[in-house]
Amino acid sequence: MNQKKTIIELFSLTLLLVFTGCGVSKDPMRNYTRQLQKGTIKEDTSFVYHLPFAVNAAHKLVQGYFSHYSHKNRIALDFKMKIGTKIFAARNGAIVRIKEDGNRGGWNKKYRPDGNLIVIQHEDGSSAGYWHLQKNGVLVNLGDTVLQGQLIGLSGKTGYTLFPHLHFLVWRLDKAGHFQQIATRFKTSKGNVYLRPFKKYRNPNL
């Protein structure tokens, strides 16, 4: 039954990707991030993040930067994972926002306020958000300092989402207070890379 449900969810996602494929973001960062993903730009100075799941575990990236589904204007990543999967901090930082009382989720914008989340602020002023956690799935407290690779929560299907997954996004505010999204490199079993959709990535044993 669970396998059948998963197949239906993936089929629904594929259809949505096909029917929304004609819409392409005009954000100038789109071409830049594409070049980073393809290795056209040799960028070696950015911070290298850990994948936000357990060592030796592997998860498929079902949406990447500026994907046509719901990331048309987002430099964000969606890792498909079962409800209750352990989530780990991708980088050191301080917990500046949490929500874990949401218990609803679905493909309707009315569920957006129900999404459970954790936001970690890093030492350089950037922040990372971990969304769609399960109810009572936040395992840290507001104000805690966490280390890269530390257990922080449990994945779920709360908020505006079609299927269980972890939504991950990094951003900062510029001097004028404007929101700026950041493309991030990750340490994987195949080296330090910018992740690409529909590929499975394994968290290496460091």
Secondary structure, DSSP 8 states (H G I E B T S, - for coil): -HHHHHHHHHHHHHHHHHHTTT-----THHHHHHHHHHT-S----S-EEE-SS-TT-EEEEEE-TT-TTT-TT--EEEEE--TT-EEE-SS-EEEEEEE-----EESSGGGGGG-EEEEEE-TTS-EEEEEEEEEEEE-S-TT-EE-TT-EEEEEB--EE-SSSEEEEEEEEE-TT--EEE---EEEETTEEEE--TTEEEE----
